[in-house]
Amino acid sequence: MNDAITTLYVRFLLPPMYEAALPQLLALLGEFTPQVEALPPDAALVDVRGARRYFGRSAVELAALIRVRALALYGVECAVGAGPGPMLARMAARGAAPGVTRSVPEGEDGVREFLAARPVGELPGIGRATARTLCEYGLDSLGKVGAAPLSTLQRLVGARAGRELSEKARGIDRTRVVPNAAARSLSAERPFPRDELDPFRHRRALLSGAEELGARMRGEDQVCRTLVLTVRYADRTGYSTITRSRTLAEPTAHSTALTTAAYRMYEALGLQRARVRAVSLRAEGIGPAERAAHQLSFDPADEKARRIEEVADRAREKFGPGAIVPGTLAA
């Protein structure tokens, strides 16, 4: 067994607009180990140190089991990177084809060889500006960066960043897998049966998705900090996907606030004449509602909407999710 390989980066190859499958796939990973860090919309880091001992299998063998179960149970293929830590597992996954586990070679020499010829831009956390600066000084590969004097790197990118860069380029990774609750996100997809041109129907789908997310979060006493809109539309190349996000004024599960944010992101895209195949909303930065403060607006309409929302939630809990819906969705 390769004792150096302790971490898997699992990227699920989800069809466009089907991010809602991620929680189920995360639950599958949880059957192997509780050390799972969700990376929405389609990936996760998995610490398999304990799982290797429990199942008596190597990290690569566990990755094969995960791939088989994801495909058999959910019809989802995945690509997996395996390494001695999160950073190297991520980097290994970049070159992994669907249905393949790509592992970092064993030992310090193997890690050094794995990193040596890679462009500096492939190192997680290295932005374009930093990569451009390093390349201007001839440090265009991780092997060259790892061999450069620490003082040189610190002059180029700063003291702290230079030290971190030097360590990472030599395969030293101080990050760990941080288990988190579920996916820290919720998704609601609304596909159309055919390419949809009508902006009214686009907005109607956004309203429906926002209502679903709001009701689900309120039912679990949660709120979100960010709303992400994904639109899949037809163009000359076939279908393209565009994504936008908005940080909310305050953490909320209020459907009206979510709907307003979704409408504004949609309007900013200028897709009024686009042939839209599907829209998706994702709530991110989810946390307990009890920790979030609501800023009083002294707006009678807003307070009335929140009271109506509470009544509607109680009715849905008693009679089902379709008991009360906005008038626009009832048509």
BELQUI-V460594 format. One record per pair of residues at least 24 apart in sequence whose ideal C-beta (glycine too) atoms are under 10 Angstrom apart, sorted by the first residue. I is the first residue (numbers start at 1). J is the second residue. D is the distance in Angstrom with one decimal. If there is no record, write none. Layout:
# BELQUI-V460594
I_J_D, I_J_D
This chain:
# BELQUI-V460594
1_52_6.5, 1_53_9.4, 1_56_8.5, 1_57_7.9, 1_58_4.7, 1_59_8.4, 1_60_9.5, 1_61_8.7, 2_52_9.2, 2_58_5.6, 2_59_6.8, 2_60_7.3, 2_61_10.0, 2_82_8.6, 2_84_9.2, 2_103_7.6, 2_104_9.5, 2_105_9.3, 2_106_5.2, 2_107_9.2, 2_110_9.8, 3_49_9.1, 3_52_8.3, 3_58_9.0, 3_59_9.4, 3_84_9.2, 3_106_8.5, 4_59_9.1, 4_82_9.8, 4_83_8.3, 4_84_4.7, 4_85_9.5, 4_88_9.6, 4_103_9.7, 4_104_8.0, 4_105_9.0, 4_106_5.3, 4_107_6.6, 4_108_9.0, 4_110_8.1, 4_111_8.2, 5_48_8.1, 5_49_9.6, 5_52_8.5, 5_58_7.0, 5_59_4.1, 5_60_6.8, 5_62_9.7, 5_63_9.4, 5_82_5.0, 5_83_6.4, 5_84_6.2, 5_85_9.7, 5_88_9.1, 5_89_8.4, 5_92_9.6, 5_103_6.1, 5_104_7.1, 5_105_9.8, 5_106_7.5, 6_35_9.7, 6_46_9.6, 6_47_6.3, 6_48_6.4, 6_49_4.8, 6_50_9.7, 6_51_9.8, 6_52_7.9, 6_59_6.7, 6_82_8.8, 6_83_8.0, 6_84_5.8, 6_85_7.0, 6_86_9.6, 6_88_10.0, 6_89_8.7, 6_177_8.9, 7_35_9.2, 7_37_9.8, 7_45_6.4, 7_46_6.9, 7_47_5.8, 7_48_7.0, 7_49_8.5, 7_59_7.6, 7_81_8.6, 7_82_7.1, 7_83_5.7, 7_84_6.9, 7_85_5.5, 7_86_5.5, 7_87_8.8, 7_88_7.6, 7_89_4.3, 7_90_9.0, 7_92_9.6, 7_104_9.6, 7_173_8.9, 7_175_9.6, 7_176_8.9, 7_177_6.3, 8_32_9.3, 8_33_9.5, 8_36_9.7, 8_44_8.3, 8_45_7.3, 8_46_4.3, 8_47_8.3, 8_48_5.9, 8_51_9.5, 8_59_6.2, 8_60_8.9, 8_62_7.2, 8_63_5.5, 8_66_7.5, 8_78_10.0, 8_80_5.6, 8_81_7.1, 8_82_5.4, 8_83_8.4, 8_86_9.6, 8_89_6.0, 8_92_9.3, 8_93_8.6, 8_101_8.0, 8_103_9.5, 8_177_9.3, 9_37_9.8, 9_39_8.3, 9_43_6.7, 9_44_7.8, 9_45_5.8, 9_46_7.9, 9_63_9.7, 9_79_8.9, 9_80_6.8, 9_81_4.3, 9_82_7.8, 9_83_7.7, 9_86_7.1, 9_87_9.4, 9_88_8.9, 9_89_4.0, 9_90_4.8, 9_91_8.5, 9_92_7.1, 9_93_4.3, 9_94_9.2, 9_96_8.7, 9_102_9.6, 9_177_9.8, 10_36_9.1, 10_39_9.1, 10_42_9.4, 10_43_6.4, 10_44_5.2, 10_45_7.8, 10_46_6.1, 10_63_7.5, 10_66_6.3, 10_67_8.5, 10_70_8.3, 10_78_5.5, 10_79_8.0, 10_80_5.3, 10_81_8.3, 10_82_9.7, 10_89_9.0, 10_93_7.9, 10_96_9.9, 10_101_9.4, 11_39_8.7, 11_42_6.2, 11_43_4.5, 11_44_8.4, 11_77_9.8, 11_78_6.1, 11_79_5.0, 11_80_7.4, 11_81_8.0, 11_90_9.4, 11_93_5.7, 11_94_9.4, 11_96_7.7, 11_98_9.3, 12_41_9.2, 12_42_5.0, 12_43_6.8, 12_44_8.0, 12_66_9.9, 12_67_9.9, 12_70_6.7, 12_74_8.6, 12_76_5.3, 12_77_7.9, 12_78_4.8, 12_79_8.6, 12_80_9.9, 13_42_7.6, 13_70_9.4, 13_76_6.6, 13_77_4.8, 13_78_6.1, 13_79_6.7, 13_98_5.5, 13_99_9.0, 14_41_7.5, 14_42_5.0, 14_43_9.8, 14_74_9.4, 14_76_6.3, 14_77_9.4, 14_78_9.2, 15_75_9.3, 15_76_8.5, 16_189_9.5, 16_191_9.6, 16_230_8.2, 16_232_5.4, 16_239_7.3, 16_240_9.6, 16_241_5.5, 16_277_8.6, 16_278_7.4, 16_280_8.8, 17_187_9.0, 17_189_5.0, 17_190_8.6, 17_191_6.3, 17_230_6.6, 17_231_9.1, 17_232_5.5, 17_241_7.7, 17_277_8.1, 17_278_4.4, 17_279_7.9, 17_280_5.0, 18_42_9.3, 18_76_8.8, 18_187_8.5, 18_189_6.5, 18_191_9.0, 18_278_9.2, 18_280_8.5, 19_183_8.8, 19_185_8.0, 19_186_9.5, 19_187_4.3, 19_188_9.4, 19_189_7.2, 19_228_9.2, 19_230_7.8, 19_280_6.4, 19_281_9.9, 19_282_6.1, 20_183_9.6, 20_185_9.8, 20_186_8.0, 20_187_4.3, 20_188_7.1, 20_189_6.0, 20_280_8.3, 20_282_8.8, 21_70_9.7, 21_74_6.3, 21_75_9.3, 21_76_6.6, 21_187_8.8, 21_189_9.7, 22_76_9.6, 22_182_9.0, 22_183_5.2, 22_185_7.8, 22_186_9.8, 22_187_7.5, 22_282_9.7, 23_182_5.6, 23_183_5.3, 23_185_8.8, 23_186_8.3, 23_187_8.8, 24_70_9.5, 24_73_8.3, 24_74_6.4, 24_76_9.1, 25_66_9.2, 25_69_9.5, 25_70_6.1, 25_73_9.0, 25_74_6.5, 25_76_6.5, 25_78_8.2, 25_183_9.2, 26_180_9.5, 26_182_6.9, 26_183_5.9, 27_182_8.8, 28_66_7.1, 28_69_5.9, 28_70_6.2, 28_73_6.8, 28_74_7.6, 28_76_9.4, 29_62_10.0, 29_66_6.7, 29_69_9.5, 29_70_9.0, 30_179_9.3, 31_65_9.7, 31_66_9.2, 31_69_8.1, 32_57_9.7, 32_62_6.2, 32_63_9.8, 32_65_7.6, 32_66_6.8, 32_69_9.2, 33_62_8.7, 33_177_9.2, 33_179_9.1, 34_179_6.2, 35_176_9.1, 35_177_5.3, 35_178_8.9, 35_179_5.6, 36_177_7.5, 36_178_9.8, 36_179_5.9, 36_180_8.1, 36_183_9.9, 37_86_8.0, 37_176_8.9, 37_177_4.9, 37_178_5.2, 37_179_6.1, 37_180_5.8, 37_184_9.7, 38_178_9.9, 38_179_8.8, 38_180_5.6, 38_181_8.4, 38_182_6.9, 38_183_4.3, 38_184_6.1, 38_185_7.7, 39_86_9.9, 39_90_9.2, 39_180_9.3, 39_183_8.7, 39_184_9.5, 40_182_9.8, 40_183_5.2, 40_184_6.9, 40_185_4.4, 40_186_9.5, 40_187_8.2, 40_228_8.8, 40_282_7.0, 40_284_6.7, 41_183_8.4, 41_185_7.4, 41_187_7.3, 41_228_8.2, 41_230_8.3, 41_243_9.0, 41_280_9.0, 41_282_6.6, 41_284_9.3, 42_76_9.4, 42_78_9.0, 43_78_8.9, 43_79_9.5, 43_81_9.9, 43_90_8.9, 43_93_8.1, 44_78_9.7, 44_177_9.1, 44_180_9.6, 44_183_8.5, 45_81_9.8, 45_85_9.6, 45_86_5.2, 45_89_6.8, 45_90_7.9, 45_93_10.0, 45_175_9.2, 45_176_9.2, 45_177_4.8, 45_178_8.3, 45_179_9.5, 45_180_10.0, 46_80_9.1, 46_82_9.6, 46_86_9.7, 46_89_8.6, 46_177_6.8, 46_179_9.8, 47_85_9.4, 47_86_8.6, 47_89_9.8, 47_176_7.5, 47_177_4.0, 47_178_9.4, 47_179_8.3, 48_82_8.6, 48_177_9.3, 49_177_9.5, 58_82_8.9, 58_103_9.2, 59_83_8.8, 59_84_9.5, 59_89_9.1, 59_101_8.6, 59_103_7.5, 60_101_5.4, 60_102_9.5, 60_103_5.5, 61_101_9.2, 62_101_9.3, 63_96_9.6, 63_100_9.4, 63_101_4.2, 63_102_9.6, 63_103_8.3, 64_99_9.7, 64_100_9.8, 64_101_6.5, 66_101_9.0, 67_98_9.3, 67_99_6.4, 67_100_8.6, 67_101_7.3, 68_99_9.7, 71_99_8.0, 83_111_8.2, 83_114_8.5, 83_171_9.0, 83_173_8.2, 84_108_9.8, 84_110_9.7, 84_111_7.1, 84_171_7.8, 84_173_7.3, 85_111_9.8, 85_171_8.5, 85_172_8.8, 85_173_3.7, 85_174_8.2, 85_175_6.6, 85_176_7.8, 85_177_8.8, 86_124_8.3, 86_173_6.5, 86_174_9.8, 86_175_4.9, 86_176_7.1, 86_177_6.1, 86_178_9.2, 87_123_7.9, 87_124_5.6, 87_125_8.4, 87_167_9.9, 87_168_6.3, 87_171_8.2, 87_172_9.0, 87_173_4.0, 87_174_9.0, 87_175_6.2, 88_114_7.4, 88_115_8.2, 88_124_9.5, 88_168_9.4, 88_171_6.5, 88_173_6.2, 89_173_9.1, 89_177_9.2, 90_122_9.5, 90_123_9.7, 90_124_5.5, 90_173_9.6, 90_175_9.8, 91_115_7.9, 91_118_7.3, 91_122_6.2, 91_123_7.6, 91_124_7.1, 91_142_9.4, 91_168_9.8, 91_171_9.8, 91_173_9.9, 94_118_9.2, 94_122_6.6, 94_124_9.8, 95_122_9.6, 104_171_8.3, 108_170_9.0, 108_171_7.3, 110_171_9.2, 111_170_8.2, 111_171_3.9, 111_172_9.3, 111_173_9.7, 112_142_9.4, 112_143_7.7, 112_146_7.6, 112_169_9.9, 112_170_7.3, 112_171_6.6, 113_143_9.0, 114_142_9.2, 114_171_7.7, 115_141_8.6, 115_142_4.4, 115_143_6.6, 115_145_9.1, 115_146_6.9, 115_168_8.8, 115_169_6.7, 115_170_7.6, 115_171_5.8, 116_141_6.7, 116_142_6.5, 116_143_3.4, 116_144_8.6, 116_146_7.8, 116_147_9.3, 116_169_9.5, 117_141_5.8, 117_142_7.9, 117_143_6.4, 117_144_9.8, 118_142_4.9, 118_143_7.9, 118_145_9.8, 118_169_9.3, 120_144_8.3, 120_145_5.9, 120_165_8.6, 120_169_7.8, 123_164_10.0, 123_165_7.7, 123_168_5.7, 123_169_6.8, 124_168_7.8, 124_173_9.2, 124_175_8.9, 125_161_9.1, 125_164_7.7, 125_165_8.6, 125_168_7.4, 125_175_9.5, 126_157_9.3, 126_161_9.6, 126_164_10.0, 126_165_7.5, 126_168_8.3, 126_169_9.5, 129_157_9.6, 130_156_8.5, 130_157_5.8, 130_158_9.7, 130_161_7.6, 130_165_7.9, 133_157_6.8, 134_165_8.3, 134_169_9.8, 139_165_9.4, 139_169_9.0, 141_169_9.0, 142_168_8.1, 142_169_4.6, 142_170_8.5, 142_171_8.9, 143_169_7.8, 143_170_9.5, 144_169_8.4, 145_169_4.0, 145_170_8.6, 146_170_4.3, 146_171_8.0, 146_172_9.5, 180_286_9.8, 181_222_9.5, 181_286_8.0, 181_287_9.0, 181_288_9.8, 182_220_9.5, 182_222_9.7, 182_286_7.9, 183_282_9.4, 183_284_9.0, 183_286_8.4, 184_222_9.9, 184_224_9.1, 184_225_10.0, 184_283_9.3, 184_284_6.7, 184_285_6.9, 184_286_5.3, 184_287_8.3, 185_213_9.9, 185_224_7.9, 185_226_8.8, 185_228_8.1, 185_282_5.4, 185_283_6.1, 185_284_4.7, 185_285_8.0, 185_286_6.3, 186_212_8.7, 186_213_5.7, 186_214_9.9, 186_216_5.7, 186_217_6.6, 186_220_9.0, 186_222_8.3, 186_224_7.5, 186_253_9.9, 186_281_8.9, 186_282_7.0, 186_283_4.7, 186_284_8.6, 186_286_6.7, 187_212_9.5, 187_213_8.0, 187_216_9.9, 187_228_8.6, 187_230_8.9, 187_280_6.1, 187_281_7.1, 187_282_4.6, 187_283_7.8, 187_284_9.6, 188_212_4.4, 188_213_5.2, 188_214_9.6, 188_215_9.9, 188_216_8.0, 188_258_9.8, 188_279_9.2, 188_280_6.9, 188_281_5.2, 188_282_7.8, 188_283_8.4, 189_230_8.5, 189_232_9.6, 189_278_6.3, 189_279_7.6, 189_280_4.5, 189_281_8.2, 189_282_9.2, 190_276_9.7, 190_278_6.5, 190_279_5.2, 190_280_7.1, 190_281_8.2, 191_232_8.3, 191_276_9.7, 191_277_6.7, 191_278_4.0, 191_279_8.3, 191_280_8.8, 192_232_9.5, 192_275_9.3, 192_276_6.5, 192_277_5.9, 192_278_6.3, 192_279_8.3, 193_277_9.5, 194_275_8.8, 194_277_8.0, 195_232_9.9, 195_233_7.8, 195_234_5.1, 195_239_9.1, 195_274_8.8, 195_275_3.7, 195_276_6.8, 195_277_5.6, 195_278_9.9, 196_233_9.2, 196_234_9.9, 196_274_8.9, 196_275_6.9, 196_276_5.0, 196_277_7.4, 196_278_9.0, 196_279_9.2, 197_234_9.9, 197_272_9.1, 197_273_6.9, 197_274_7.6, 197_275_5.7, 197_276_7.7, 198_272_9.8, 198_276_9.1, 199_266_8.5, 199_267_9.2, 199_271_8.2, 199_272_5.1, 199_273_8.4, 199_274_9.0, 199_276_9.1, 200_328_8.9, 201_276_8.4, 201_279_9.8, 202_231_8.2, 202_233_9.8, 202_263_9.7, 202_266_6.6, 202_269_10.0, 202_271_7.6, 202_272_8.5, 202_274_8.4, 202_276_5.7, 202_279_6.5, 203_259_9.0, 203_262_8.6, 203_263_6.4, 203_266_7.0, 203_267_9.1, 203_279_9.5, 203_328_8.4, 204_279_10.0, 204_326_9.4, 204_328_6.0, 204_329_6.7, 204_331_8.6, 205_231_9.9, 205_262_9.5, 205_266_9.7, 205_276_8.4, 205_278_8.3, 205_279_5.0, 205_280_9.4, 205_281_9.2, 205_329_9.6, 206_231_9.6, 206_258_9.3, 206_259_6.8, 206_261_9.7, 206_262_4.4, 206_263_6.4, 206_265_8.8, 206_266_6.0, 206_279_6.1, 206_280_9.8, 206_281_6.9, 207_255_8.6, 207_258_9.5, 207_259_5.5, 207_262_7.8, 207_263_8.3, 207_325_9.6, 207_326_6.3, 207_328_6.0, 207_329_6.5, 208_259_9.6, 208_279_9.4, 208_281_9.4, 208_325_8.3, 208_326_8.4, 208_328_8.8, 208_329_5.6, 209_258_8.5, 209_259_8.8, 209_262_7.1, 209_279_6.8, 209_280_7.2, 209_281_4.1, 209_282_9.3, 209_283_9.9, 210_254_9.6, 210_255_5.6, 210_256_8.4, 210_257_8.7, 210_258_4.0, 210_259_4.1, 210_260_8.6, 210_261_8.0, 210_262_5.2, 210_263_8.8, 210_281_6.1, 210_283_9.3, 210_326_9.8, 211_255_5.1, 211_256_9.6, 211_258_8.1, 211_259_7.4, 211_309_9.7, 211_312_9.3, 211_321_9.6, 211_324_10.0, 211_325_7.2, 211_326_6.5, 211_328_9.9, 211_329_7.3, 212_255_8.9, 212_258_9.6, 212_281_8.3, 212_321_8.3, 213_253_7.8, 213_255_7.8, 213_258_5.9, 213_259_9.7, 213_262_9.3, 213_281_5.9, 213_282_8.2, 213_283_5.0, 213_286_10.0, 214_252_8.3, 214_253_5.3, 214_254_6.4, 214_255_3.4, 214_256_8.3, 214_257_8.3, 214_258_5.4, 214_259_8.2, 214_283_8.6, 214_309_7.6, 214_313_9.1, 215_253_8.4, 215_255_7.2, 215_309_8.8, 215_312_8.2, 215_313_6.5, 215_316_6.5, 215_317_9.5, 215_321_7.1, 215_324_10.0, 216_253_8.4, 216_283_8.4, 216_321_9.6, 217_251_9.9, 217_252_8.6, 217_253_3.7, 217_254_9.4, 217_255_9.4, 217_258_8.9, 217_283_6.5, 217_286_7.0, 217_289_7.8, 218_252_9.9, 218_253_4.7, 218_254_8.5, 218_255_8.4, 218_289_7.7, 218_309_7.6, 218_310_8.5, 218_312_9.9, 218_313_5.7, 218_316_9.8, 219_253_9.0, 219_313_7.2, 219_316_8.5, 219_317_7.5, 219_321_9.7, 220_253_8.8, 220_286_8.7, 220_288_9.2, 220_289_8.6, 221_253_8.6, 221_288_6.4, 221_289_4.7, 221_290_6.9, 222_251_9.1, 222_253_6.4, 222_283_8.6, 222_286_5.2, 222_287_6.6, 222_288_6.4, 222_289_5.8, 222_290_9.7, 222_291_10.0, 222_292_9.1, 223_248_8.8, 223_250_8.4, 223_251_4.1, 223_252_5.3, 223_253_4.8, 223_254_8.6, 223_257_10.0, 223_283_8.7, 223_285_8.8, 223_286_7.2, 223_287_6.4, 223_288_7.7, 223_289_4.9, 223_290_9.4, 223_291_8.4, 223_292_4.6, 223_294_9.2, 224_248_7.2, 224_251_6.4, 224_252_7.0, 224_253_6.9, 224_257_10.0, 224_258_8.1, 224_282_9.0, 224_283_3.7, 224_284_6.2, 224_285_5.6, 224_286_5.0, 224_287_7.9, 224_292_9.4, 225_250_8.5, 225_251_5.0, 225_252_8.6, 225_283_8.6, 225_284_6.8, 225_285_3.2, 225_286_7.8, 225_287_7.5, 225_292_8.7, 226_251_9.3, 226_261_9.2, 226_282_8.5, 226_283_7.4, 226_284_4.3, 226_285_4.9, 226_286_9.3, 227_252_9.4, 227_257_8.9, 227_258_6.0, 227_259_9.7, 227_260_9.7, 227_261_4.8, 227_262_6.4, 227_264_9.8, 227_265_7.5, 227_281_6.4, 227_282_7.3, 227_283_6.1, 227_284_7.5, 227_285_9.5, 228_261_10.0, 228_262_9.7, 228_265_8.6, 228_280_8.1, 228_281_7.0, 228_282_4.2, 228_283_7.9, 228_284_6.0, 229_261_8.4, 229_262_5.9, 229_263_9.6, 229_264_9.4, 229_265_4.4, 229_266_6.4, 229_268_9.5, 229_269_8.1, 229_279_7.1, 229_280_7.4, 229_281_6.0, 229_282_8.1, 230_265_10.0, 230_278_8.2, 230_279_7.1, 230_280_4.2, 230_281_7.9, 230_282_7.2, 231_265_9.1, 231_266_7.4, 231_269_6.6, 231_271_6.4, 231_274_7.7, 231_276_6.1, 231_277_8.8, 231_278_7.6, 231_279_5.3, 231_280_7.8, 232_274_10.0, 232_276_7.1, 232_277_4.8, 232_278_4.6, 232_279_7.6, 232_280_8.0, 233_269_9.2, 233_271_6.4, 233_274_4.5, 233_275_6.0, 233_276_4.8, 233_277_6.4, 233_278_8.7, 233_279_9.3, 234_274_7.6, 234_275_4.2, 234_276_7.9, 234_277_6.4, 235_274_8.3, 235_275_8.4, 239_275_9.4, 239_277_6.2, 239_278_9.2, 240_274_9.6, 240_277_10.0, 241_277_9.5, 241_278_9.0, 241_280_9.2, 242_269_6.5, 242_271_8.1, 242_274_9.5, 243_280_8.8, 243_282_9.0, 244_268_7.0, 244_269_6.7, 245_282_8.5, 245_284_7.6, 247_284_9.5, 247_285_8.3, 248_283_9.4, 248_285_8.8, 249_295_7.6, 250_292_6.9, 250_293_7.2, 250_294_6.7, 250_295_5.7, 251_285_7.3, 251_286_8.7, 251_287_6.6, 251_288_9.5, 251_289_8.0, 251_291_8.1, 251_292_4.0, 251_293_8.3, 251_294_8.9, 252_283_9.5, 252_289_9.0, 252_292_7.3, 252_294_7.7, 252_295_9.9, 253_283_8.2, 253_286_9.1, 253_289_6.6, 253_292_8.8, 253_309_9.2, 254_294_8.5, 254_302_8.4, 254_305_7.8, 254_306_6.5, 254_309_7.0, 255_305_8.4, 255_306_9.6, 255_309_6.3, 255_312_9.0, 255_313_9.8, 255_326_8.4, 256_301_9.3, 256_302_7.3, 256_305_5.2, 256_306_8.1, 256_308_9.8, 256_309_7.8, 256_326_10.0, 257_302_8.9, 257_305_9.6, 257_306_9.9, 258_283_7.4, 259_326_8.9
